[in-house]
Amino acid sequence: MDKIKIVVAGPRGKMGKEAVQLVMNTENYELVAVLDRKYEGMKLSEIEGFGNADVPIYTSAETCFETEKPDVLIDLTTPEVGKLHTKTALSYGIRPVVGTTGFSKEEMNDLEGFCREKELGCIIAPNFAVGAILMMKFSQMAAKYFEDIEIIELHHNQKLDAPSGTAYKTAEMIAQVREQKKQGHPNEHETLTGARGADYEGMRIHSVRLPGLVAHQQVMLGSDGQSLTIRHDSYNRGSFMSGVKLAVDTVVKLDTFVYGLENIIE
């Protein structure tokens, strides 16, 4: 069986470092290059912490894809860069696995059409932690019986988007089974703007940003005389790698666009 040739974008980030090690330590994967915003022409092994990663660094996605001809791009960069890399990869016949959040519905619809046209798979995952995917699925199940719901997501203070992609996706999944409802007292008002959080079809989403956190979310559901809390915690970036591997192994068999690992997990 031929190895899956992989390029990792964003190798020096916390998630990127984990992904580089995952690819290098997986028998049927081959790391052929990395995409970085600097260090063009150097080898990744020349950067501290990557001593055994003897692969070239590219700053241009086009040059990288033309030269290395990978099968899969793992993109763990920023929203704007991730969007550009995803579309570029598909145009070169490369299947993207994207952990960058911040895609709008219009952009995802555009990517879905592009995947259909190219007959290529693409997976965008707001969260790669399998436990987080189960938390989202369980929340959707519970929402059939609890219509009052608040989502609290907690992340490190360097996270750029709020609410998180996971929280947004959780709300979308819940909305599929829950009638739209304005929660709380009908006459409630905020004495401090934003106190009640973001409003998604009447559900409230609260974003916490603090140093020391990694990625955490709890979904609180309430009804008469009872409440249910479903919570997931990622304590380090290694928790996301099982999902990255699942996405890579799946995307090479796909010719469609997938948003969210819950659509490929059994």
N, C-alpha and C positions, 0 to 999 in steps of 0.2 A: 504494500500500500504506500503510495506516495505521501510524503509529508505535506502538511498544510503550510504554505509559505505566508508568513505574517509580517506586517509592518505595524509598529506601535507608535502612535502619535502622542506626544506629551510624556516622554520616558522619564523626565526628571521630577515630575510631580509625584505625590505620595501614592496615588493610584497607579500611575505609570510605572513606577519602580516595581510594584507588585506584579503588574502585568508582564513586564520584561522577564522577571524571574519565572512566572507561570509558563510563558512560552518556552523559555530555555530549559525548563525542567519537565516538559511534557514530551513524551517519546515521539509522537507523530506530528509535532509542531516544529517549524524551523523559523527562527527570527532572522529575517534577511536584511532589515534596516530599521531605522527609527526616524521619525519626523520631529524636529525641534526648531524653535524659533532662532536658535544660534548654533555655533559650532559646525557650520558647513565644512565638509571635507575631512573632519576628524572621525576617529573611530569611537564608538561608545565606551570601549574599554579604556580610553584615555581620560575619561571622567571618573573622579573618585566615586567608589561604590559600585562600579560596573566592570571590575577587573577582568571577568571572563566573557564579557559581551563584545566580541570582536566583530562588530558589524558597523557599516557606515552610517553617518548622520547626514540627513538632508534637511535643508530649510525649505526647499521647493517640493510640494506634493507632486507636481507634474513630472519633474525630473526623477524623483524617487520611483514613481509608478512606471514610467517609461523604461527606466534602467533595471529595476528589480523584478517587475512583473509579479507582484504578490497575489495570493488568492484572497486574502482577508486583510482589512485594515481594522485595527483596534484603536479607536479614538477616545482619548481621555483628556481632552484639552478644555478650552473655554467655549461657551455657546457660539460666538461668532466664528471662531476658527473651526469648530466642529462642524458647523453647517457647511462651510466652504469645502472642508476635507471630504465630507460625506458625498456631496454632489460630484466632486472631482473624481473620487474613487469609483463611483458608479459609471461615470463617463469613460473610465479606463477598463471597465469590466471587472472591477474588484468589489467584493462583498464587504460592506462596512458593519462593524459592531460598535455602536456608539454609546458611551456612558455619559455624554455631555447632555445636560438638560437645557431647556430654554427654547425649544422649537415651538413655533406657533402652530395652530391647527392648519392654517393655510400652507405653511411650509411642509408639514407632514403630508398633507394631501398632494402637494407638488411632488414630494419624494415617492409617495405611493404610485403616482402615475408614471414617474421616471423608472421605477423598478419594474413596473408592468411592461413598459416600452422596451427596456433592456433585458427583461426576463432574468433579473438578478434578485437575490435575497438581500435584505438589509434589516438589521435589528437595532432599534433604539430602545434603551432600557433606562428608565429613571432611577432604577435601583437594581444592582446585581446580586444583592444578598438574598439567598433563597428564603431565609426566615422572613425577610421583609415582604417578599412576594406572597408568602402564606398569610402574613398579617393582613395584607390587602384583600386576599381572597376571603379570609374569615370575616373581615369587616363587612364585605359585600353580603355574605351569607346572613350575618346578624342584622343587617339593615332592613331585611324583610320583616323583622319583628320589633325593631326599635327605630322609630322615625326621627327622633331627636338626637343629633349627632354633632360632636365637636372633634376636630382633628388638631392635635398639638404636635408639631414637628420641631425637633431640636438638633441643631448642627453647629459645627465649629464656626468661629467668627470670621473666617476667610471665605465662606460660601457667598457667591455673588447673587444668586436668584432667591426670591422669596415670593410665595411659598416654594418649598422644594418640589421637584418633579414628582417625587413619591407621594407627597401630600396631595398634589393636584390630581395625579392619576388615581389615588384612592377615592377622592371625591367624585371623579368621573365614573368609577366603577360602582360606587354606592348609588349615584344618581340613576344608573340603569335599572335599579330595582326599587327605588324610593320615589314616591310622589314628591314633587317640589313643595316645600313647606317653610314658611317663615317661622323661625324658632324664637323662644323667649316671649316676654310680655309684648302684646301688640303695641303698647305705648312706650316701650323702653327707648331711652335715648342715651347717647354717649356724652358724659361730661368732659371726657378727654378723647379726642378723635382717635379712632383705631382700637379703642379698648375692647371691642367685641370681635376684633379680628376681621379677616377677609370673609366675604359672603359668597358662597357657591350654592346656588339654588336653596338658600335658607340655612344651609350648614355653615358653621363657622370654622375657619382655619387660622391657627395661631402659629407664628414662627418665632422661635427662640434662637439667638445667636450668641454663643459664649465660648471663650477659649477653654480647651480641655475636653470639649465634646467631639464626637466623630459624626455619627448619624443615628438618630433615634426618632421614633414616632409612636404616639399612642392615639388610639381612636376611642373616644368615650361615648357610649351610647346609654341613653336614659329613658325610662318609662315609669309609670306609677309604682312607687315602692321599691324600685331596683335600678341598678346600673351595671353596665358591663364595660370593662376596659381591656382592650387588646393592644399589647405593646411589643415592639421589637427594638433591640439595641445592637448596634454594631460598635464594637470596642476597638477594632483596628481594621485597616484596609484589606487585610487578608480575608476578612469575612465576605468580600465581594468576588473573590477569584473563582469560587465554584460556579457562580452565575456567569462569569466571563467565559469560562471553559464551555459551559452548556451552550452559550450563545454562539461561540465559534464553531462548535461541533454541529450545531443546528443550521447556521446560516449558509454553510457550504452546500447544503441539500435543498435550500429554498430558492424559489424564483419570485418571491413576493415580499412585500414590506410588512414588518411586524413592529408594533409599538407596545413594549411591556413584556417581561419574561413570563407573566401569568398566562400568556397566550401559547407558550411552548412547554410549560412545565406540566407534568402529569398530575 
